[in-house]
Every structure is written in C-alpha cells, then in structure tokens.
Amino acid sequence: MALNTNEYYNRDLSWLRFNNRVLQEATDKRNPLYERIKFLAIFSSNLDEFFKVRVSEIRQIKNIDKPLRKKLITKPNKLLKAIKSEVDVQQKELGRIFSKEIIPELISENINLISHVDFNESQIKFSQDYYNKNLVSSDENSTKEIPFIENEALYLVGQLKDNSIIYHKITKGSPRFVSLPKNNDQHYITFVDDVLKHNLKAKYGVSFYAIKISRDAELYIENEYSGNLLDKITNALPNRQSGQVTRILVDKYMPAALLHQLHTALDIYETDIIKGGVYHNFKDFLDFPNPTFKKLSYNYLTPIRASEFESHSDMFSMIAEKDRLLNFPYEAYDPIVRLLEEAAKDKRVKQIKITLYRISKDSLVAQALLKAAQKGKDVFIFIETKARFDEANNIRWGKILEDSGARVIYSYPGIKVHSKILLIKRVVSKVNNLYGYISTGNFNEKTAKIYTDSGLLTANMDLLNELSQVFKVLEGKVIIPKSKELLIAPFNVRKKFTQLIETEIKNSKLGKKAYITLKLNSLQDPEMIKLLYKASNSGVKIKLLIRGICCLVPGIVGQSENISVTSIIGRFLEHSRVYIFGNGGKEKMYLGSADWMTRNFDHRIEVITPILDVDIHDKLRTMLNYQLNDTVKARIIDAEQNNRYVKHTDITESSQLLIYQFLKQKTSVEKSALTISNSKKL
C-alpha cells in the first residue's frame, strides 16, 4: 500500500514537508540575512529531534513479531526508505542555500566565512596559535580505537596510511566559530572544525571529514504502572546518550573507501547514512557572530503592555471585572508572573494549583510558586516528568518546590498531562473566590517570546468549578471530571468535537450557513479526519490553519473539495489552538492546548475552554482572519504538500506583523480612552 493516499497523508512524511517550509524561510529574501541563517539552524535542530524520536519509534516496529508486522498498513522499511529519500533531497537543498545564497550575501556584508583550504599565511599562523592555545589539549580526544560515538557530538575522522581510522571528537561546549584577524573592513570567520582540520592534517598527514550521529532518545520505561515512575524516569535519563543509532550524517566529500570502512567499523545500517554538507550541527548558527554590528536581523517588536493590566492596582480585581485575554509574544508575559507573585504575597490567597509541562531553567513562574509555598500557602503542582527533553529540568524544579512545602505530583502512568492551567482560591469575607487561567502555551516566560499562544484569565465560576474538577483528577480525588462547558481530554473532547461537527453537517443539510475553522499545530487523528471529510461532502465550508503535520488530504472531489488548508511559518512559531464552529449563526469558539492527534484525544489530559466574552471572541476572530488571509508567509497544503506560497497580493506584511499592529493600535486606543475617562473624574 502507498505511504500516502488520497485519504491520508503519512504523518512522518507530512512532518518532513513542514520542516521543508522552515527551510524555505532560509531562502526567502524578504527575511533579513541573519534570520535566514537562523532558519537553517532551526531546520537542522528539528531534523535532529525527528531522527532521535520518530525514526527510532519506526525502527522499534521492526522488532515486533512478524505476523503482527504483516498487519501494519505502513511497512517500517518502506517508510524509512521514503524518509531517507526526502531527507537526502532536503540536505542537498540546505547545502545549496548555504553555499550559493548565504555565503555570497555574507561576503556582500564584508563577512567572510572561510574554510581552512582558503587560509592565507597570516590566517594559518593564527590558526596554529589558536590551536596550540585553545585546542591542543583536545588531542586526547583523538583515538584509533573505535570510540563510542556520543549522541549529536561532532567528530572528525581521517583514514591513515595504514588504512586505520582516527577519530577526533570536537569538545562539546567549545565555541563553534573562530574570528580570524580583520583585514581593513573585511571580517573573517571560520569554523572551529576548520582550525582542527588544518592542524590535524599537519599532524597526521591526512584529510579529515565531519560525522555526527543521532541516537534513539526514547527512555523506554518497561512498566509505568509498577514501582516508582519518577525513579524509573530519573534512572533512565542517562541511557538516552547510548540509544540505538538512527542516523549518521557524513561529509558528502568523504572518500568512498573511508565511508565504507566507517560503515563497517560502526556497524550501522546503510539506510542510516545521510550525506550532508561539509559542516554539521547547523543549529550552532543560532549563535553565529555578527562582527559588523549592522542590523541584519528583524527589528525588535517590543511586547505590548495592555492598558487593562496597567490600569488596575491588583490582578484579582481586574480578572473579577471581566475575562481577559493575553496573546504572546505580541503582548508581554509579565501579567502571568505578576498574578503568581501577587498570589504569593496576598494573605487572602489560600491555595494555588497549577500544571507545569515545560518551564525555563530559571523560571520566574516556579520562583513565584516557591515564594507562595514558603509563606505557607497550599500550593499544588502537577509536574509532567514525561515532557520529552525537559524531564531533568522538571524533576529538578519539582524537588525544589517539594522541599519548600509544595504538594507535588510528578506523572501518572500511561498518560501525559499536557494542559496549561492555573487555579487560585482567594478568601474574602469568608467567601471563596476562584481565579483561573487556561492557555494554549506553557508556563514559560522564555518560549513566550517566540511562540504564538493565547491564554484566558477568568473568574467565571461555571468554568472554574469545572477546572477545579480537573485538578481533583490530578490529585487523585476524582476519576472522571464533571463538565458541561470545558472540554477535558481524554474524557469528552472527542465526543464534544464530534457533536459540533455533526451540528454543522445537520445545519448544512437544512440549508443553513455551516462552517468550521480550526487553527492547530497538527492534524493526524484518522477518526476526526473522516468526520471532516463527511462534513465537506455535506457542504460544510472548512478552513484549516495547520502549522505542522497534516494527514488530511484537501481538495479531492467527492471527499474534501470544501476543505482548504494553509500553513504559516514566520518569525514566531505558531503554537496556539483555536476551534470555531458556525453553529447556525451563533458562532462557537474554543481555545485550548489540544491538537487533533490521537494522543491528544485519548492519551493526554488537555483542557479547552469556550470563549464566552464577546470582546475576546471578536479579538481572536480578527487575529485568525489575518492569518486566514495571509499572502506573505502562508503556504497551500494540497494533496502533494508541495508547499506553494499563497498567491501574493498588495499586502506586503505577514499576518504576524499585522496582528502585532492590530493589538498595538487597540491598546493605544484603550489607553487614550482611559486617559480621557480619568481626566473627567478629576
């Protein structure tokens, strides 16, 4: 059976098409030069993670019994070959963009990124001095013995005269780029790889070539249901560095004899070998130096400080007044930190409950929770220790918070807690008042600067009593939460969305206007995709904004002709999830943490809230309309997923910039109105 059909596009190949959209940004000259370089870095980092996670999972399928493998729709070997084929094409395109576009444009800015073969005499002397001063100690990293190749570490390999291979590990954490002496207005930069290649060649008399290995990053907890899950995760973390090889990236100019010997020595599959450029770990370009100090990056967009947050002396009175919406990174994250800090100080606040999925290493959110716990407040924190690659940081913060007196639960077997929710109980005149926050994004002030997310602050008791039920589930006090307004996975999200889609189908058949608009990171769940096809065939107009994986195939007559899909890749990472249904003229809108993947519906705890406030509804609708009409950064997702840009119009600014301008203008108008109102009071 074909990997991609008219009904369902393979999720892994769709993800690779998403990463191709990231690569497109590196060649889009509307982006400043150093932003294009960053997109190369992001592309590379994304691909590293894909091989550590998804490719390793596909490999594991090969280990199940053959009779069961025969029943699989997608054969792992066939899929791995398709992945390799696509990645080979993308790696060549990466190399082309770097050598034919990025390097010449750097030169035009008097920035010369040069190889060791281009060193002049003074640069050779500088290279030798730099090596002797900073790198000669790394000679202990050289060995003829076959080393254990560390995950994502860079190695230089050379074939000696006796045909043995010498391996040299580039020390992790050392600067990747070396600034060479300036010549007039010309700046020269080289890779540390090149400094090593020049000096190692002088020492051993042979050329060296770069390799990098990606390893399986799954922790493989044998049984989550028995014993202490936290201990099992903690003990499994060191094993991540020694997982099975899922990819070896090699210099495309490596001689065939050396590659063959390396293949044999490292005992790797031929399908694991990817021929890349001369340099690997392009993610290091996130820190590529700019010696000219010219403005070669985006203009900084100062986060907007909404007037409603500045005009209130305390967060609680403001939230009690009406629902509030925050939109990151356009608006500042400060109000969330401020809310928690006020809660820590306020003697009337008796209880704080929160879920943490990914937090920063020096988290201001965690520090505020720490203060609250130290002041004797009842602080309950659910920390998801199965958040991949954030396990160690989450465990570290959990222990710190637990030691401060907070009640901490780390994880439950068989399920991930992916919701981003906060509930505060504040007692005034013996009355319990609840304040809550439901968001699409993590409690992370760092990622809030680059991820687009929205979060609802509310004192609506109907919503918050149901949110309290979610926390009772997390505390083990309730098995199934009671909810009418909130959508809570894995309990009622699939059922509720099914009902909402069926309502649109019914309305369309009755001749009423029927439509669905979804903004998601990923759309993969086969059941929901079939339901969207059914809606399309019933005349429901469906518009989808999907950043990443899209397994739905749009535009097929008799199946999905009423479905259009676009994807936006821009300066910010699209991360929010919004769900809209026409509902016979009384539009329903929801906001939450869940994508439409099987894992979100059935294997994660997610929380989605209805948007009940008219002003917030209109604001989100306007923002979404900007994205649906983007003609700068939007790509069309069609049956082939060729990533064609939406046809350009007179609009020259991306939807992300238009949203920022919209919110800034709205805030400016609100501040002016507030100033007038205050002057009248005087």
Secondary structure as GFF3:
##gff-version 3
##sequence-region A 1 682
A	DSSP	alpha_helix	11	27	.	.	.	ID=ss1
A	DSSP	alpha_helix	33	50	.	.	.	ID=ss2
A	DSSP	pi_helix	51	55	.	.	.	ID=ss3
A	DSSP	alpha_helix	56	61	.	.	.	ID=ss4
A	DSSP	alpha_helix	66	70	.	.	.	ID=ss5
A	DSSP	alpha_helix	76	96	.	.	.	ID=ss6
A	DSSP	pi_helix	97	102	.	.	.	ID=ss7
A	DSSP	alpha_helix	103	108	.	.	.	ID=ss8
A	DSSP	beta_strand	111	113	.	.	.	ID=ss9
A	DSSP	three_ten_helix	116	118	.	.	.	ID=ss10
A	DSSP	alpha_helix	121	130	.	.	.	ID=ss11
A	DSSP	pi_helix	131	135	.	.	.	ID=ss12
A	DSSP	three_ten_helix	136	141	.	.	.	ID=ss13
A	DSSP	beta_strand	142	143	.	.	.	ID=ss14
A	DSSP	beta_strand	154	159	.	.	.	ID=ss15
A	DSSP	beta_strand	165	169	.	.	.	ID=ss16
A	DSSP	beta_strand	177	183	.	.	.	ID=ss17
A	DSSP	beta_strand	186	191	.	.	.	ID=ss18
A	DSSP	alpha_helix	192	204	.	.	.	ID=ss19
A	DSSP	beta_strand	209	215	.	.	.	ID=ss20
A	DSSP	alpha_helix	229	236	.	.	.	ID=ss21
A	DSSP	three_ten_helix	237	242	.	.	.	ID=ss22
A	DSSP	beta_strand	245	251	.	.	.	ID=ss23
A	DSSP	alpha_helix	256	266	.	.	.	ID=ss24
A	DSSP	three_ten_helix	270	272	.	.	.	ID=ss25
A	DSSP	beta_strand	273	276	.	.	.	ID=ss26
A	DSSP	three_ten_helix	282	287	.	.	.	ID=ss27
A	DSSP	alpha_helix	307	310	.	.	.	ID=ss28
A	DSSP	alpha_helix	315	321	.	.	.	ID=ss29
A	DSSP	beta_strand	324	328	.	.	.	ID=ss30
A	DSSP	alpha_helix	334	345	.	.	.	ID=ss31
A	DSSP	beta_strand	349	356	.	.	.	ID=ss32
A	DSSP	alpha_helix	364	374	.	.	.	ID=ss33
A	DSSP	beta_strand	378	383	.	.	.	ID=ss34
A	DSSP	alpha_helix	391	403	.	.	.	ID=ss35
A	DSSP	beta_strand	407	409	.	.	.	ID=ss36
A	DSSP	beta_strand	416	417	.	.	.	ID=ss37
A	DSSP	beta_strand	420	428	.	.	.	ID=ss38
A	DSSP	beta_strand	431	439	.	.	.	ID=ss39
A	DSSP	three_ten_helix	447	449	.	.	.	ID=ss40
A	DSSP	beta_strand	451	458	.	.	.	ID=ss41
A	DSSP	alpha_helix	461	474	.	.	.	ID=ss42
A	DSSP	beta_strand	487	489	.	.	.	ID=ss43
A	DSSP	alpha_helix	493	509	.	.	.	ID=ss44
A	DSSP	beta_strand	515	520	.	.	.	ID=ss45
A	DSSP	alpha_helix	526	537	.	.	.	ID=ss46
A	DSSP	beta_strand	541	546	.	.	.	ID=ss47
A	DSSP	beta_strand	563	568	.	.	.	ID=ss48
A	DSSP	beta_strand	573	574	.	.	.	ID=ss49
A	DSSP	beta_strand	578	581	.	.	.	ID=ss50
A	DSSP	three_ten_helix	583	585	.	.	.	ID=ss51
A	DSSP	beta_strand	588	592	.	.	.	ID=ss52
A	DSSP	alpha_helix	598	602	.	.	.	ID=ss53
A	DSSP	beta_strand	604	610	.	.	.	ID=ss54
A	DSSP	alpha_helix	614	628	.	.	.	ID=ss55
A	DSSP	beta_strand	634	636	.	.	.	ID=ss56
A	DSSP	beta_strand	644	645	.	.	.	ID=ss57
A	DSSP	alpha_helix	655	681	.	.	.	ID=ss58
###
